[in-house]
Amino acid sequence: MVSIECEWVEFTFYRPGAVSVCVAGDFNGWKTGDLTMVSAGDGNWAARIPLPPGEFRFRYCADGEWFADYAACGVEPGRFGMDSIVIVPRQAVKTKRPRKARSTKKGAEEVVVG
């Protein structure tokens, strides 16, 4: 499962009995040692990283065996099996700009910030 909050992506994978779990994808050159996951003690494993906006392919590797995440943003055939997809959207930057001044009933001007 994948959760996205701003640029942070959290990968969660259920694999009870696993000794070592990692995430590998095109964002880290498919290196199995770069993004190790931490056990939550209940069979769930998690890792969290910042990613820029875009679309990325990844898979989980648990004790040397590869797994796709069918609960991610999608899956597609890759070179060595099914790859999962995570899509990090562009975040809208919220800025407040003053709107045109308008007259109030008493003749004073009021600046509206929206």
C-alpha positions in Angstrom: 0.0 0.0 0.0 1.2 3.5 -0.8 0.2 6.7 1.0 1.2 10.2 -0.3 1.3 13.3 1.8 2.8 16.3 -0.1 6.1 15.0 -1.4 6.3 12.2 1.2 5.5 8.7 0.1 5.0 6.0 2.6 5.2 2.4 1.5 3.5 -0.3 3.6 3.8 -4.0 2.9 2.4 -7.0 4.8 4.8 -9.9 4.9 4.6 -11.8 8.3 7.7 -13.9 8.9 9.9 -11.9 6.7 13.4 -11.1 8.0 14.4 -8.4 5.6 12.2 -6.2 3.4 13.1 -3.3 1.1 11.6 -1.1 -1.6 13.4 -0.9 -5.0 12.3 1.2 -7.9 13.3 3.6 -10.7 13.6 6.3 -8.0 16.7 4.5 -6.5 18.1 2.6 -9.4 16.3 -0.6 -8.4 18.9 -1.1 -5.6 17.6 -3.5 -2.9 19.8 -2.0 -0.2 18.9 1.6 -0.5 15.4 1.8 1.0 15.0 -0.8 3.8 11.7 -1.1 5.5 11.1 -1.2 9.2 9.0 -3.9 10.8 6.0 -2.8 12.8 6.0 -6.1 14.7 2.6 -7.2 13.4 3.7 -8.5 9.9 3.6 -5.0 8.5 6.7 -3.2 7.1 7.0 0.5 6.4 9.4 3.0 4.7 8.9 6.7 4.0 10.8 8.8 1.5 10.4 12.2 -0.2 9.8 12.0 -4.0 9.3 14.8 -6.5 6.1 15.1 -8.5 6.0 12.3 -11.1 5.2 8.7 -11.9 7.5 6.0 -10.5 7.8 2.2 -10.8 8.7 0.0 -7.8 8.5 -3.4 -6.2 9.0 -4.9 -2.7 11.8 -7.4 -2.1 11.3 -9.6 1.0 14.0 -12.1 1.8 15.1 -12.0 -1.9 11.7 -12.6 -3.3 10.0 -9.8 -5.4 6.4 -8.6 -4.9 4.2 -6.1 -6.7 1.9 -3.8 -4.7 -1.6 -4.2 -6.2 -3.0 -1.5 -3.8 -0.7 1.2 -5.3 -1.7 3.7 -8.0 -1.5 0.9 -10.6 0.6 -2.0 -11.9 2.1 -2.8 -15.3 4.3 -5.5 -16.8 8.0 -4.8 -16.2 11.2 -6.5 -17.4 11.1 -9.1 -14.6 7.4 -9.2 -13.6 4.7 -6.8 -12.6 5.9 -3.4 -11.4 3.8 -1.2 -9.1 3.2 2.5 -9.9 3.1 5.4 -7.5 2.1 8.9 -8.8 3.2 11.9 -6.8 1.0 14.8 -7.8 2.1 18.4 -8.1 1.1 20.2 -5.0 -0.9 23.4 -5.4 0.9 26.3 -3.8 -1.6 28.3 -1.8 -0.8 31.9 -1.7 -3.0 34.8 -0.6 -3.0 37.8 -3.0 -4.8 41.0 -2.3 -7.9 41.5 -4.5 -9.0 44.9 -5.8 -9.9 47.4 -3.2 -13.6 48.0 -2.9 -15.5 50.8 -1.2 -17.4 50.2 2.0 -20.6 52.0 2.9 -18.7 54.7 4.8 -16.6 55.5 1.8 -13.4 53.9 3.2 -11.6 51.3 1.1 -11.3 47.7 2.1 -8.7 45.3 0.8 -10.0 41.7 0.5 -7.5 38.9 0.8 -8.6 35.6 -0.7 
